[in-house]
Amino acid sequence: MSTTPPTDEDAGPRARGGRWREAYEELPWPRRELIIFGPALLFGVFLVPLIIWAAGNRVLGPYTQAQNLHAGPLALLGDFLTGLAHGSAVFWAVALGPAAVIALLRLFVRLLRLVPPRY
């Protein structure tokens, strides 16, 4: 009987993530980063403004745009995309927010892996 703890090699392909993980790790570095940050950027550009509209509409009241006193979520999304096109830092902070959160989480996990375990 072995007294050594099992390693990832002992666990089999399913426990380590299987073929998906192996295929992901074989991809070039830029493509892997695009797989992670591409959806985060799309989420930040298109869905976060709609979430902001829903919360603001519920708490602050209807969104008004020029003469339209009851502009909907697509009006806010149009204004948001216009703000991005004009290069407004606030709009870009909202758009890049999800990607920044993912980057910070990845950094935190990487730093945790560097800390030796205490027994």
C-alpha positions in Angstrom: 0.0 0.0 0.0 1.3 3.5 -1.0 1.4 6.2 1.6 2.1 9.0 -0.9 -0.8 11.4 -1.6 -2.4 11.0 -5.1 -1.3 13.5 -7.7 -3.1 14.9 -10.8 -1.5 12.1 -12.9 -3.1 9.5 -10.7 -6.6 11.1 -10.9 -7.3 10.3 -14.5 -8.3 12.7 -17.4 -11.9 13.4 -16.1 -10.6 14.8 -12.7 -8.1 17.1 -14.4 -10.5 18.6 -16.8 -10.2 16.0 -19.6 -9.9 16.8 -23.2 -11.3 20.4 -22.9 -8.5 21.5 -20.6 -5.9 19.8 -22.8 -7.3 21.4 -25.9 -7.4 24.8 -24.2 -3.8 24.5 -23.0 -2.6 23.7 -26.5 -4.0 26.9 -27.9 -1.6 29.8 -28.4 -1.5 32.4 -25.6 -3.3 35.2 -27.4 -6.2 32.9 -28.4 -6.6 31.7 -24.8 -6.7 35.3 -23.5 -9.3 36.2 -26.2 -11.4 33.3 -25.1 -11.4 34.7 -21.5 -11.5 38.4 -22.1 -13.6 38.6 -25.3 -16.8 37.5 -23.7 -16.1 39.8 -20.7 -15.6 42.8 -23.0 -18.9 41.9 -24.9 -20.7 41.6 -21.5 -19.3 45.0 -20.4 -20.2 46.7 -23.6 -23.7 45.3 -24.2 -25.1 43.8 -21.0 -23.8 45.9 -18.2 -25.4 49.1 -19.6 -28.7 47.2 -19.7 -28.3 46.0 -16.2 -27.5 49.6 -15.2 -30.7 50.7 -17.0 -32.8 48.1 -15.2 -31.5 49.1 -11.8 -31.7 52.8 -12.5 -35.2 52.5 -13.9 -36.3 50.6 -10.8 -34.7 52.9 -8.3 -34.4 56.4 -10.0 -37.3 56.3 -12.4 -37.5 56.2 -16.2 -34.5 57.1 -18.3 -35.1 60.3 -20.2 -33.3 61.2 -23.5 -33.8 64.7 -24.9 -37.5 65.2 -25.6 -38.3 61.5 -24.9 -39.3 61.3 -21.3 -39.7 57.5 -21.3 -36.7 56.3 -23.3 -36.1 52.6 -23.1 -33.0 50.5 -22.6 -32.0 50.7 -26.2 -31.8 54.5 -25.9 -29.4 54.1 -23.0 -27.4 51.5 -24.9 -27.2 53.9 -27.9 -26.0 56.7 -25.6 -23.5 54.4 -24.0 -22.1 53.3 -27.4 -21.9 57.0 -28.4 -20.0 57.7 -25.2 -17.5 54.9 -26.0 -17.0 56.2 -29.5 -16.2 59.7 -28.1 -13.6 58.1 -25.7 -15.2 59.0 -22.4 -13.2 57.4 -19.6 -16.3 56.8 -17.5 -18.0 54.8 -20.3 -14.8 52.8 -20.9 -14.5 52.1 -17.2 -18.0 50.5 -17.3 -17.2 48.6 -20.5 -13.9 47.2 -19.2 -15.1 46.6 -15.7 -15.9 42.8 -16.1 -12.6 42.2 -17.8 -10.8 44.1 -15.0 -12.5 42.0 -12.4 -11.5 38.8 -14.2 -7.9 40.0 -14.5 -7.8 40.8 -10.7 -9.3 37.4 -9.8 -6.7 35.7 -12.0 -3.9 37.7 -10.4 -5.2 36.9 -6.9 -5.4 33.2 -7.7 -1.9 33.3 -9.1 -0.5 35.0 -6.0 -2.3 32.5 -3.8 -0.5 29.7 -5.6 2.8 31.3 -4.8 2.2 31.3 -1.1 3.5 28.1 0.5 0.8 26.1 2.4 0.9 26.2 6.2 0.6 22.9 8.1 
